[in-house]
């Protein structure tokens, strides 16, 4: 299977990826594929920054995919994204349109572009029950045998540590699914902004989203029966807001802690994208401070060069 043309737009949170992707989709006859590990869930709208209203431009609705495809509580990972993205790209291509991946989850984008050979493990409920009895520190200590040098953030993320341990201790499937596909002409764009500008945009956006009902959205999720442990594992907005709603944090503690966490998250995103370049993925960086028309012009200069053409 071959994907003939593919455009990717990536960048840190709050840099304006969606807006650029939508505007480009209008001009390039494209459909957008979301590459965000949390936007796949229904009901997580404000906290994940879906900004679905941006997908309508002058009365034209831009089709989007892999957004709002699961209920809260369901599992989703890079292995599933790789398969869903491939199926979606081929479907868009067969309809003579351009697939355009947009998002900030670097693992999803990287695994798809480089066709990572995932080897999923069989579910082992017995192992999971055994691991559930251990404290997060005990789990992290066991994981050190396989992955020494984990960051404090990784060690304190119980869900992440447990999933990594399950992967190491479980038996792999005897016949794992290996995807056979290639991407002929992927063009990857990254939105680059000075760190202080990103920090300012994050803080402003956080205040706006709180005013728009992000707390109420989280309250509704909890009232609907979504497990607080699942919200905690999502991290960032839903973790801090859940703790505030449950009385574990004051409003000021929630706001300052969340603001700091998002700043750190944006920094980690850029670190991941730079690492992607070292792994052979060419990223054309676009100045995020340019106006929209200038950004689109920068994109078109690359896309129209040599064999790359927007149809």
C-alpha positions as CSV (number, residue, x, y, z in Angstrom):
1,X,0.0,0.0,0.0
2,X,1.3,3.4,-0.9
3,X,0.3,6.9,0.2
4,X,1.2,9.1,-2.7
5,X,1.1,12.5,-1.0
6,X,0.8,13.5,2.6
7,X,1.1,16.8,4.5
8,X,1.8,17.0,8.2
9,X,1.5,20.1,10.4
10,X,3.0,19.8,13.9
11,X,4.1,22.0,16.7
12,X,3.7,22.7,20.4
13,X,0.4,23.4,22.1
14,X,-1.1,26.9,21.6
15,X,1.0,27.6,18.4
16,X,-2.0,27.7,16.0
17,X,-1.6,24.3,14.3
18,X,-5.4,23.8,13.7
19,X,-5.9,27.2,12.2
20,X,-3.1,26.8,9.7
21,X,-4.2,23.2,8.9
22,X,-7.8,24.3,8.2
23,X,-6.7,27.2,6.0
24,X,-4.4,25.0,4.0
25,X,-7.1,22.3,3.7
26,X,-9.3,24.8,2.0
27,X,-6.6,25.7,-0.6
28,X,-5.3,22.1,-1.0
29,X,-8.6,20.2,-1.2
30,X,-7.5,18.3,1.9
31,X,-9.1,16.5,4.8
32,X,-7.6,16.7,8.3
33,X,-6.5,13.7,10.4
34,X,-6.1,14.6,14.0
35,X,-2.9,13.4,15.7
36,X,-3.8,14.1,19.3
37,X,-3.9,11.4,22.0
38,X,-6.7,13.1,23.9
39,X,-8.9,14.6,21.1
40,X,-9.9,11.1,20.1
41,X,-12.3,11.2,23.1
42,X,-15.9,12.5,23.0
43,X,-16.8,15.1,25.6
44,X,-13.2,16.2,26.2
45,X,-13.6,19.4,24.1
46,X,-12.4,22.5,25.9
47,X,-9.6,20.8,27.9
48,X,-8.1,19.2,24.8
49,X,-8.5,22.3,22.6
50,X,-10.5,20.7,19.8
51,X,-11.6,24.2,18.6
52,X,-14.1,22.5,16.3
53,X,-15.6,25.8,15.2
54,X,-12.3,26.5,13.4
55,X,-13.1,23.7,10.9
56,X,-15.7,25.9,9.2
57,X,-14.3,28.5,6.9
58,X,-16.7,30.9,5.1
59,X,-19.5,28.4,5.4
60,X,-17.4,25.5,4.2
61,X,-17.0,22.5,6.6
62,X,-13.6,21.0,6.5
63,X,-13.8,17.2,7.0
64,X,-11.8,15.9,10.0
65,X,-11.0,12.4,11.2
66,X,-9.7,10.6,14.3
67,X,-11.4,13.2,16.6
68,X,-14.3,12.2,18.8
69,X,-14.1,8.5,17.9
70,X,-14.0,7.0,21.4
71,X,-15.9,7.3,24.7
72,X,-13.9,8.4,27.8
73,X,-12.3,5.5,29.5
74,X,-11.4,3.5,26.4
75,X,-7.8,2.8,25.6
76,X,-6.0,4.2,22.6
77,X,-2.4,4.2,21.7
78,X,0.2,4.8,18.9
79,X,-0.3,1.2,17.6
80,X,-4.0,1.9,17.0
81,X,-3.3,5.4,15.6
82,X,-0.9,4.0,13.1
83,X,-3.6,1.6,11.7
84,X,-6.4,4.2,11.8
85,X,-4.2,6.8,10.2
86,X,-3.3,4.5,7.4
87,X,-6.9,3.5,6.7
88,X,-8.0,7.1,6.7
89,X,-5.2,8.3,4.5
90,X,-6.0,5.7,1.9
91,X,-9.7,6.5,2.0
92,X,-9.0,10.2,1.5
93,X,-6.5,9.5,-1.3
94,X,-9.0,7.2,-3.0
95,X,-11.5,10.1,-3.1
96,X,-8.8,12.2,-4.9
97,X,-8.2,14.5,-1.9
98,X,-5.1,15.3,0.1
99,X,-4.6,13.7,3.6
100,X,-3.3,16.3,6.1
101,X,-2.2,15.2,9.5
102,X,-2.3,17.9,12.2
103,X,-1.4,17.5,15.9
104,X,1.0,17.6,18.7
105,X,1.4,14.0,19.8
106,X,4.9,13.4,18.4
107,X,4.8,9.6,19.1
108,X,1.7,9.2,16.9
109,X,3.2,11.2,14.0
110,X,6.6,9.6,14.2
111,X,5.4,6.0,14.5
112,X,3.2,6.6,11.4
113,X,5.8,8.3,9.2
114,X,8.5,5.8,10.1
115,X,6.1,2.8,10.1
116,X,7.2,1.5,13.5
117,X,6.9,-2.3,13.8
118,X,4.7,-2.6,16.9
119,X,4.5,-5.9,18.6
120,X,1.4,-5.7,20.9
121,X,1.2,-8.0,23.9
122,X,-1.7,-10.3,24.8
123,X,-3.8,-8.9,27.7
124,X,-2.8,-10.5,31.0
125,X,-5.4,-9.8,33.7
126,X,-3.5,-11.9,36.2
127,X,-0.4,-9.8,35.8
128,X,-2.4,-6.6,35.9
129,X,-4.0,-7.6,39.2
130,X,-0.6,-8.4,40.6
131,X,0.8,-5.0,39.6
132,X,-2.2,-3.2,41.0
133,X,-1.2,-4.3,44.5
134,X,2.1,-2.5,44.3
135,X,2.7,1.2,45.1
136,X,3.8,3.5,42.3
137,X,7.3,3.6,43.7
138,X,7.5,-0.2,43.8
139,X,6.3,-0.4,40.2
140,X,8.9,2.2,39.1
141,X,11.6,0.3,40.9
142,X,10.7,-2.9,39.0
143,X,10.6,-0.9,35.8
144,X,14.2,0.4,36.4
145,X,15.4,-3.1,35.5
146,X,14.2,-2.6,31.9
147,X,14.3,1.2,31.6
148,X,17.0,2.7,33.9
149,X,17.1,6.5,34.1
150,X,13.4,7.3,34.1
151,X,12.5,10.9,34.8
152,X,10.7,11.8,38.0
153,X,7.6,12.6,36.0
154,X,7.6,9.2,34.4
155,X,8.2,7.4,37.7
156,X,5.3,9.2,39.3
157,X,2.9,8.5,36.5
158,X,1.3,5.2,37.8
159,X,-0.6,4.5,34.6
160,X,2.5,5.0,32.4
161,X,4.7,2.9,34.6
162,X,2.2,0.1,34.7
163,X,1.7,0.0,31.0
164,X,5.5,-0.1,30.4
165,X,5.8,-2.9,32.9
166,X,3.0,-4.9,31.3
167,X,4.7,-4.5,27.9
168,X,8.0,-5.9,29.3
169,X,6.5,-8.7,31.4
170,X,3.7,-9.9,29.1
171,X,4.2,-12.4,26.3
172,X,4.0,-10.9,22.8
173,X,1.4,-12.2,20.3
174,X,2.7,-15.1,18.3
175,X,1.6,-13.5,15.0
176,X,1.7,-9.7,15.4
177,X,0.1,-7.6,12.7
178,X,2.8,-5.9,10.6
179,X,1.6,-3.1,8.4
180,X,3.0,-3.0,4.8
181,X,2.8,0.5,3.5
182,X,5.0,3.3,2.3
183,X,4.6,7.1,2.1
184,X,6.0,8.4,-1.2
185,X,6.1,12.1,-0.6
186,X,5.5,13.2,3.0
187,X,6.0,16.9,3.6
188,X,6.2,17.8,7.3
189,X,5.8,21.4,8.5
190,X,6.5,22.5,12.1
191,X,5.3,25.8,13.6
192,X,8.2,27.4,15.4
193,X,7.7,30.2,18.0
194,X,9.9,31.7,20.6
195,X,9.5,29.9,23.9
196,X,8.4,33.1,25.7
197,X,5.7,33.7,23.1
198,X,4.4,30.1,23.5
199,X,4.4,30.5,27.3
200,X,2.4,33.7,27.0
201,X,-0.1,32.1,24.6
202,X,-0.5,29.1,26.9
203,X,-1.3,31.3,30.0
204,X,-3.7,33.5,28.0
205,X,-5.5,30.4,26.5
206,X,-5.7,28.7,29.9
207,X,-7.5,31.7,31.4
208,X,-9.9,31.8,28.4
209,X,-10.7,28.1,28.6
210,X,-11.5,28.3,32.3
211,X,-13.8,31.2,31.5
212,X,-15.4,29.1,28.7
213,X,-16.4,26.3,31.0
214,X,-13.4,23.9,31.3
215,X,-14.1,23.3,35.0
216,X,-17.8,22.6,34.3
217,X,-16.8,20.2,31.5
218,X,-14.6,18.2,33.9
219,X,-17.4,18.2,36.5
220,X,-19.8,16.8,33.9
221,X,-17.3,14.0,33.0
222,X,-17.1,13.0,36.7
223,X,-20.9,13.2,37.2
224,X,-21.4,11.0,34.1
225,X,-19.3,8.2,35.7
226,X,-15.9,8.7,34.1
227,X,-13.4,7.2,36.5
228,X,-11.3,9.9,38.2
229,X,-8.3,7.6,37.9
230,X,-8.7,7.7,34.1
231,X,-8.9,11.5,34.1
232,X,-5.8,11.7,36.3
233,X,-3.8,9.6,33.9
234,X,-4.7,12.0,31.1
235,X,-2.6,14.5,33.0
236,X,-2.6,18.3,32.4
237,X,-6.1,19.9,32.4
238,X,-8.2,17.0,33.5
239,X,-5.9,15.9,36.3
240,X,-5.6,19.3,37.9
241,X,-9.2,20.2,37.4
242,X,-10.3,16.9,38.9
243,X,-8.2,17.5,41.9
244,X,-9.6,21.0,42.3
245,X,-13.2,19.7,41.9
246,X,-12.6,17.0,44.5
247,X,-11.2,19.5,47.0
248,X,-7.6,18.3,46.7
249,X,-6.3,21.6,45.4
250,X,-7.3,25.2,45.9
251,X,-8.2,27.2,42.8
252,X,-4.8,29.1,42.9
253,X,-2.9,25.8,43.4
254,X,-4.8,24.3,40.5
255,X,-4.1,27.3,38.2
256,X,-0.4,27.7,38.9
257,X,0.2,23.9,38.9
258,X,-1.6,23.5,35.6
259,X,0.0,26.5,34.0
260,X,3.5,25.2,34.9
261,X,2.6,21.7,33.7
262,X,1.4,22.9,30.3
263,X,4.6,25.0,29.9
264,X,6.7,21.9,30.6
265,X,4.6,19.9,28.2
266,X,5.2,22.3,25.3
267,X,8.9,22.2,26.0
268,X,8.8,18.4,25.8
269,X,6.9,18.5,22.6
270,X,9.6,20.6,21.0
271,X,12.3,18.2,22.3
272,X,10.4,15.3,20.7
273,X,10.1,17.1,17.4
274,X,13.8,17.9,17.3
275,X,14.5,14.3,18.0
276,X,12.3,13.3,15.1
277,X,14.6,15.3,12.8
278,X,17.6,13.3,14.1
279,X,15.7,10.1,13.2
280,X,15.5,11.2,9.6
281,X,12.2,13.1,9.4
282,X,12.7,16.4,7.5
283,X,10.7,19.2,9.2
284,X,10.2,22.5,7.4
285,X,9.9,25.1,10.1
286,X,7.4,27.9,9.7
287,X,7.7,31.1,11.6
288,X,4.7,31.1,13.9
289,X,4.7,34.9,14.2
290,X,4.0,35.3,10.5
291,X,0.4,36.3,9.4
292,X,-1.8,33.5,8.0
293,X,-1.2,34.5,4.3
294,X,2.5,34.6,4.9
295,X,2.4,31.1,6.5
296,X,0.4,29.7,3.7
297,X,2.9,31.2,1.2
298,X,5.8,29.6,3.1
299,X,4.0,26.2,2.9
300,X,3.2,26.5,-0.8
301,X,6.8,27.4,-1.6
302,X,7.8,24.0,-0.2
303,X,4.9,22.0,-1.4
304,X,5.2,23.2,-5.0
305,X,9.0,22.7,-5.1
306,X,10.2,20.0,-7.5
307,X,7.9,17.0,-7.3
308,X,5.7,18.2,-4.4
309,X,2.5,19.7,-5.7
310,X,-0.8,20.5,-4.0
311,X,-3.5,19.3,-6.2
